[in-house]
Amino acid sequence: MATMGKYCKAYSLKKLREFSQWTERAENTRKEKQEVDGKEVEVNRVLTDDDFLYLQENYVVTDGIFKDENIIFDNITPEWQKFCKNTLLFDIPVYEPVQVQTSAGKDTGHS
C-alpha cells in the first residue's frame, strides 16, 4: 500500500534538471492509458521540462504524491540536499501542536 508522507512539494522537472548530478528513472513514471491498435493499454508517461514532480520530505523525487511509489530520483547526497535548500528553497515546515483552551468563566452547564 502506498505511503503518504507528512510533506512534499511540487517542482517543475526543468528546475530539478538544473542539479548537476540529476538522473531520472524514467521506467518508474506513472502509467497513462493510450489507445494502440484499437486497444486501451497502459504505458509509462514521457517526462518533459513542463511536468511537475514531487520532492518528498526524505528528499526522494516521485511522480505522484506518495513517497514510496513512482520514484524518479533517490540519489540523496549532501550536494542534493544543499541544492534543495539553496536553489529550490525546499524547507520542511515544523508543525507545532495546537492546544485548545476553553474560555475563562464559560458556563459548563453544571449547577
C-alpha positions as CSV (number, residue, x, y, z in Angstrom):
1,M,0.0,0.0,0.0
2,A,1.3,3.5,-0.9
3,T,2.6,5.6,1.9
4,M,1.7,9.3,2.1
5,G,4.4,11.4,3.7
6,K,3.9,14.3,6.0
7,Y,5.2,16.9,3.5
8,C,6.1,17.1,-0.2
9,K,6.3,20.0,-2.7
10,A,5.9,20.0,-6.5
11,Y,8.6,21.4,-8.7
12,S,8.9,21.6,-12.5
13,L,11.2,19.0,-14.0
14,K,13.0,21.8,-15.7
15,K,14.0,23.2,-12.3
16,L,15.0,19.7,-10.9
17,R,17.1,19.1,-14.0
18,E,19.3,22.0,-13.0
19,F,21.0,19.8,-10.4
20,S,24.4,18.8,-11.9
21,Q,24.1,15.1,-10.8
22,W,20.4,14.7,-11.7
23,T,19.4,11.3,-13.2
24,E,15.9,10.0,-14.0
25,R,14.5,6.6,-13.6
26,A,12.0,7.0,-16.5
27,E,10.8,3.4,-16.1
28,N,9.2,4.5,-12.8
29,T,6.9,7.2,-14.2
30,R,3.2,6.9,-13.7
31,K,1.2,4.9,-16.2
32,E,-1.1,6.6,-18.8
33,K,-3.8,5.0,-20.8
34,Q,-3.4,5.1,-24.6
35,E,-5.1,3.5,-27.4
36,V,-2.9,1.3,-29.6
37,D,-4.4,-0.6,-32.5
38,G,-7.9,-0.1,-31.1
39,K,-7.0,-1.4,-27.7
40,E,-6.5,0.6,-24.5
41,V,-3.1,0.0,-23.0
42,E,-1.1,1.5,-20.1
43,V,2.3,2.9,-20.9
44,N,4.8,4.9,-18.9
45,R,4.3,8.6,-19.5
46,V,7.2,10.5,-21.0
47,L,8.5,13.3,-18.9
48,T,9.1,16.8,-20.3
49,D,10.5,20.0,-18.7
50,D,6.9,21.2,-18.2
51,D,5.9,18.2,-16.0
52,F,5.8,18.5,-12.2
53,L,7.4,16.0,-9.8
54,Y,7.2,15.9,-6.0
55,L,10.1,16.4,-3.7
56,Q,9.4,14.4,-0.6
57,E,10.4,15.1,3.0
58,N,13.1,12.4,2.6
59,Y,14.5,14.2,-0.5
60,V,13.3,11.5,-2.9
61,V,11.6,12.8,-6.0
62,T,8.4,11.0,-7.1
63,D,6.0,11.1,-10.0
64,G,3.0,11.5,-7.7
65,I,2.3,12.4,-4.1
66,F,3.2,9.1,-2.5
67,K,6.7,8.9,-1.1
68,D,7.3,5.2,-2.0
69,E,5.8,4.9,-5.5
70,N,6.9,6.1,-8.9
71,I,10.4,7.0,-7.6
72,I,12.2,9.1,-10.2
73,F,15.3,10.2,-8.3
74,D,16.7,8.9,-5.0
75,N,20.4,9.6,-5.0
76,I,20.3,11.5,-1.7
77,T,23.7,13.2,-1.2
78,P,24.8,16.3,0.8
79,E,25.0,18.1,-2.6
80,W,21.4,17.2,-3.5
81,Q,20.2,18.4,-0.1
82,K,22.1,21.6,-0.4
83,F,20.6,22.1,-3.9
84,C,17.1,21.5,-2.5
85,K,17.6,24.0,0.3
86,N,19.5,26.8,-1.5
87,T,18.2,26.6,-5.1
88,L,14.7,25.1,-4.7
89,L,14.2,26.8,-1.3
90,F,12.8,23.5,0.0
91,D,12.2,23.8,3.7
92,I,10.1,21.3,5.6
93,P,7.8,23.1,7.9
94,V,7.7,22.3,11.6
95,Y,4.2,22.0,12.8
96,E,3.8,22.9,16.5
97,P,1.0,21.0,18.3
98,V,-2.1,23.1,18.7
99,Q,-3.5,23.4,22.2
100,V,-7.2,24.2,22.5
101,Q,-8.1,26.3,25.6
102,T,-11.5,26.9,26.9
103,S,-12.7,30.4,27.6
104,A,-12.4,31.5,31.2
105,G,-15.8,31.7,33.0
106,K,-17.6,29.7,30.4
107,D,-20.8,28.1,31.6
108,T,-20.3,24.3,31.5
109,G,-23.9,23.6,32.1
110,H,-23.4,22.1,35.6
111,S,-25.4,23.5,38.5
